[in-house]
């Protein structure tokens, strides 16, 4: 679980961090507040318990006095399939589709739903949105996203190219256009992190 909290509209970074090894006995987290790192560890059975750690960090470190101060929560979703080409509200329909697509991102989509539901439970007044890594790539033509495999695989199982790390590729593309003072650039963008992709 990775998280960042900003004071808007200034985009001032208030807290960031990550919680790792959720579901294992050696779960741990690292939080960064005002340049200071805070580390913790305890067994976390699931993502709901991890979200509670995040809430505790926000309140115990007085980043917020109350969770009501948080007006919006954005959830990054790895797989949005062909359903989503933009950010949407995390309503029942969107969450249902994220769940339906979990077979295409089994390590990510189910965990994201747990995070969405936990955030809705503890911050019911905040607007919950979902942004999809696949949304950026939805302008691909069928001849570009279809694999040379039986067409039935596409119809029955959704086997096709969806693209990866679209939020990163979108940012890089927009930023390069700003730097170059253009809006018609043709770019090769590279996302290199724990996962890597080229667009």
C-alpha positions as CSV (number, residue, x, y, z in Angstrom):
1,X,0.0,0.0,0.0
2,X,1.6,3.3,-1.1
3,X,0.2,6.6,0.0
4,X,0.7,10.3,-0.4
5,X,-1.3,13.2,1.1
6,X,-1.2,16.7,-0.4
7,X,-2.5,20.0,0.9
8,X,-4.4,21.4,-2.1
9,X,-4.4,23.5,-4.2
10,X,-0.8,24.2,-3.2
11,X,0.2,20.6,-3.8
12,X,2.2,20.7,-0.6
13,X,3.4,17.2,0.3
14,X,2.2,16.4,3.9
15,X,3.0,12.7,4.2
16,X,4.1,9.8,2.0
17,X,5.0,6.2,2.6
18,X,4.4,2.6,1.9
19,X,3.3,-0.5,3.7
20,X,4.9,-3.8,2.6
21,X,4.5,-7.6,3.1
22,X,0.8,-7.3,3.9
23,X,-0.5,-10.7,4.8
24,X,2.9,-11.9,6.1
25,X,4.2,-12.0,9.7
26,X,7.0,-9.5,8.9
27,X,4.8,-6.6,7.6
28,X,6.5,-3.2,7.9
29,X,6.0,0.4,6.9
30,X,8.0,3.5,6.3
31,X,6.4,7.0,6.5
32,X,8.0,10.3,5.6
33,X,6.8,13.5,7.2
34,X,8.7,16.8,6.8
35,X,11.8,14.9,5.5
36,X,11.8,12.6,8.6
37,X,11.4,8.9,8.2
38,X,9.3,6.9,10.6
39,X,9.4,3.1,10.5
40,X,7.1,0.5,12.1
41,X,6.4,-3.1,11.9
42,X,3.8,-5.6,13.0
43,X,1.9,-8.4,11.3
44,X,-0.9,-7.1,9.0
45,X,-3.4,-9.7,7.9
46,X,-4.9,-7.8,5.0
47,X,-5.2,-4.4,3.3
48,X,-7.9,-3.3,5.6
49,X,-5.4,-3.5,8.5
50,X,-2.9,-1.7,6.4
51,X,-5.3,1.2,5.8
52,X,-5.8,1.4,9.6
53,X,-2.0,1.8,10.0
54,X,-2.2,4.7,7.5
55,X,-5.0,6.3,9.4
56,X,-3.1,5.9,12.7
57,X,0.0,7.5,11.1
58,X,-2.1,10.5,9.9
59,X,-3.7,11.0,13.3
60,X,-0.8,10.1,15.7
61,X,1.6,12.4,13.8
62,X,-1.0,15.2,13.7
63,X,-0.9,15.4,9.9
64,X,-4.6,15.8,10.2
65,X,-6.7,16.5,13.4
66,X,-9.7,14.6,11.9
67,X,-10.2,12.4,8.9
68,X,-13.0,14.8,7.9
69,X,-10.2,17.2,6.7
70,X,-9.5,14.7,3.8
71,X,-11.8,15.8,1.0
72,X,-10.7,13.3,-1.7
73,X,-9.1,9.9,-2.1
74,X,-7.7,8.7,-5.4
75,X,-7.1,5.0,-5.9
76,X,-4.7,3.8,-8.6
77,X,-6.0,0.7,-10.3
78,X,-3.7,-1.4,-12.5
79,X,-6.4,-2.9,-14.7
80,X,-9.4,-1.1,-16.1
81,X,-9.8,-3.2,-19.2
82,X,-11.7,-1.6,-22.0
83,X,-14.2,-0.1,-19.7
84,X,-12.4,3.0,-18.5
85,X,-10.6,5.7,-20.5
86,X,-10.5,8.3,-17.7
87,X,-10.8,8.7,-13.9
88,X,-14.2,8.0,-12.5
89,X,-16.0,8.1,-9.1
90,X,-15.5,4.8,-7.2
91,X,-19.2,4.0,-7.2
92,X,-20.7,0.5,-7.1
93,X,-20.6,0.1,-10.9
94,X,-16.9,1.0,-11.1
95,X,-15.9,-1.3,-8.2
96,X,-17.9,-4.1,-9.7
97,X,-16.0,-3.7,-13.0
98,X,-12.7,-3.6,-11.2
99,X,-13.6,-6.8,-9.5
100,X,-14.7,-8.4,-12.8
101,X,-11.2,-7.5,-14.3
102,X,-9.3,-9.0,-11.3
103,X,-8.2,-12.1,-13.4
104,X,-6.2,-9.7,-15.6
105,X,-4.4,-8.2,-12.5
106,X,-4.8,-10.8,-9.7
107,X,-2.2,-9.2,-7.4
108,X,-3.6,-5.7,-7.7
109,X,-7.4,-5.3,-8.4
110,X,-8.7,-7.3,-5.4
111,X,-6.3,-5.5,-3.1
112,X,-7.4,-2.2,-4.6
113,X,-11.1,-3.0,-3.8
114,X,-10.2,-3.7,-0.2
115,X,-8.5,-0.3,-0.1
116,X,-11.4,1.5,-1.7
117,X,-13.9,-0.1,0.7
118,X,-11.7,0.6,3.8
119,X,-11.2,4.2,2.7
120,X,-15.0,4.6,2.2
121,X,-15.6,3.2,5.6
122,X,-13.3,5.4,7.5
123,X,-13.7,8.5,5.3
124,X,-17.3,8.4,4.2
125,X,-17.4,12.2,3.4
126,X,-14.4,12.1,1.1
127,X,-14.9,11.8,-2.6
128,X,-13.4,8.5,-3.7
129,X,-12.1,8.2,-7.3
130,X,-10.3,5.6,-9.3
131,X,-7.6,6.2,-11.9
132,X,-6.6,3.4,-14.2
133,X,-3.1,2.6,-15.6
134,X,-4.8,1.2,-18.7
135,X,-6.9,4.3,-19.4
136,X,-4.0,6.1,-21.2
137,X,-3.7,3.3,-23.7
138,X,-7.4,3.2,-24.7
139,X,-6.7,5.0,-28.0
140,X,-4.9,2.0,-29.4
141,X,-6.6,0.6,-32.5
142,X,-7.7,-3.1,-32.6
143,X,-4.9,-3.9,-35.0
144,X,-2.5,-2.7,-32.3
145,X,-4.0,-4.3,-29.3
146,X,-5.0,-7.7,-30.7
147,X,-2.7,-10.7,-30.4
148,X,-2.2,-13.3,-33.2
149,X,-4.1,-15.9,-31.2
150,X,-7.6,-17.3,-31.6
151,X,-10.2,-14.5,-31.6
152,X,-12.3,-16.5,-29.2
153,X,-9.6,-15.9,-26.5
154,X,-10.3,-12.2,-26.9
155,X,-14.1,-12.6,-26.8
156,X,-14.2,-15.1,-23.9
157,X,-11.2,-14.1,-21.7
158,X,-10.3,-10.5,-22.7
159,X,-6.9,-11.5,-24.0
160,X,-5.4,-8.4,-25.7
161,X,-2.9,-5.7,-25.0
162,X,-4.1,-3.2,-22.4
163,X,-0.9,-1.2,-21.8
164,X,0.8,-0.6,-18.4
165,X,1.8,2.3,-16.2
166,X,-0.5,4.7,-18.1
167,X,-0.6,7.3,-15.3
168,X,3.2,7.6,-15.6
169,X,3.2,7.7,-19.4
170,X,0.4,10.3,-19.4
171,X,2.4,12.5,-17.0
172,X,5.6,12.2,-19.0
173,X,3.8,13.0,-22.2
174,X,2.1,16.1,-20.8
175,X,5.2,17.3,-19.1
176,X,7.3,17.0,-22.3
177,X,4.7,18.9,-24.2
178,X,4.9,21.7,-21.6
179,X,8.7,21.7,-21.7
180,X,8.8,21.8,-25.5
181,X,5.9,24.3,-25.8
182,X,4.0,22.0,-28.1
183,X,0.9,19.7,-28.1
184,X,1.7,17.5,-31.0
185,X,4.9,15.7,-29.9
186,X,5.6,12.1,-30.9
187,X,7.4,10.6,-27.9
188,X,8.8,7.3,-26.7
189,X,8.2,7.3,-23.0
190,X,9.9,4.8,-20.6
191,X,8.6,3.9,-17.1
192,X,11.3,2.2,-15.1
193,X,10.4,1.2,-11.5
194,X,9.5,-2.1,-9.9
195,X,7.8,-2.8,-13.2
196,X,8.9,-1.3,-16.5
197,X,7.2,-0.4,-19.8
198,X,7.7,1.6,-22.9
199,X,5.0,3.5,-24.8
